Amino acid sequence: MLGFYLFGLYLAVLSVFAGPSRRSPEKWWVEIITDLPYCTYYFGPFDTDKEASSNTPGYIEDLESEGAKRLSIRIKRCHPSDLTICESEFSESIAA
């Protein structure tokens, strides 16, 4: 009987550690923040940071060809809710 109990305990522990993950790992994204216009852009998702990094020059080129001025570039793991976040002219006029 003790052997049956230990086997059941072993199966329970094994199912916890070997079972499917409920939370999927966050993917890699390229975050580019520009100052003209003041926007944050997310490009991705990518499986690795190297994959994200190798695609970054094309995104920079596209934004610069549209007249955007670059502030910063980061490659990070996240799950952005919006792919483009810009300050509206309305909110800038209220802050002034």
Backbone hydrogen bonds, N-H to C=O, Kabsch-Sander energy under -0.5 kcal/mol:
donor,donor_aa,acceptor,acceptor_aa,energy
5,Y,1,M,-2.1
6,L,2,L,-2.6
7,F,3,G,-2.3
8,G,4,F,-2.1
9,L,5,Y,-2.2
10,Y,6,L,-2.5
11,L,7,F,-2.3
12,A,8,G,-2.1
13,V,9,L,-2.4
14,L,10,Y,-2.5
15,S,11,L,-2.2
16,V,12,A,-1.4
17,F,13,V,-2.0
18,A,14,L,-2.7
19,G,15,S,-1.1
24,S,22,R,-0.6
27,K,78,C,-0.5
28,W,46,F,-2.7
29,W,76,K,-2.7
30,V,43,F,-2.9
31,E,29,W,-0.6
31,E,74,R,-3.6
32,I,30,V,-0.6
32,I,41,Y,-2.6
33,I,72,S,-2.6
34,T,32,I,-0.5
34,T,39,C,-2.5
35,D,69,K,-2.2
36,L,37,P,-0.7
36,L,69,K,-0.8
39,C,34,T,-1.1
39,C,37,P,-1.3
40,T,85,I,-2.8
41,Y,32,I,-3.0
42,Y,83,L,-2.9
43,F,30,V,-2.3
46,F,28,W,-2.3
52,A,48,T,-1.8
53,S,49,D,-2.5
54,S,50,K,-2.2
55,N,51,E,-1.0
55,N,52,A,-0.6
56,T,52,A,-0.8
56,T,53,S,-0.6
58,G,55,N,-0.6
59,Y,55,N,-1.1
60,I,56,T,-2.3
61,E,57,P,-2.4
62,D,58,G,-2.1
63,L,59,Y,-2.3
64,E,60,I,-2.8
65,S,61,E,-2.2
66,E,62,D,-0.9
66,E,63,L,-0.6
67,G,64,E,-1.6
68,A,63,L,-2.3
69,K,36,L,-1.1
71,L,33,I,-2.6
72,S,33,I,-1.8
74,R,31,E,-2.7
76,K,29,W,-2.3
76,K,74,R,-0.6
78,C,27,K,-1.6
78,C,76,K,-0.5
85,I,40,T,-2.7
87,E,38,Y,-2.1
92,E,88,S,-1.7
93,S,89,E,-1.9
94,I,90,F,-1.5
95,A,91,S,-1.7
96,A,92,E,-1.2
